[in-house]
């Protein structure tokens, strides 16, 4: 096989191995996530702390495991949504260590945007360096389908899958290289949803192309 035109790493993350967090494990993760929420810059003074936290499937990359989260909270008479992730290291048979968490918030909610087909969030967790000036960001992506029948999610880069995962309890988590420079125009991820017949249900970019 000849050299590929775009030698960009794909399927770099470990697949989900654990069920969605519950019990004591969910409590441990919640402590770290709530602490990160309190440190958010420009958090409105009237924003309440998150109470119930929705966890998303765990994915591993670079020796760390990432568990994304969403949580609603009151802000006066309205609501905001906290989003972020908790990461840690874990060796076989050992307790998780080296916890870290990040969080932010938004007042742009899915129910206020009936045109959305995917409620998606992302967080840059690393970088990729290729030959010469080729580079990109390693991005953690998590979300919920807002259409019926979604069975799998893929992260697509320039028309090719960079990661894929089943939709678990109406939630998915992906890790892929994004915002890639060095192959002409900058390449951005698109998130696709598929049904059991491999029919495309929805596609959404993480952000508007520059």
Secondary structure by P-SEA (a helix, b strand, c coil): cccccccccccccccccccccccaaaaaaaaaaaaaaaaccccccccccccbbbbcbbbbcccbbbbbbbbbbbcccbbbbbbbccccccccccccccccccccccccccccccccccbbbbbbcccccccccccccbbbbbbccccccccbbbbbcccccccccccccccbbbbbbccccccccbbbbbbbbbcccccccccccccccc
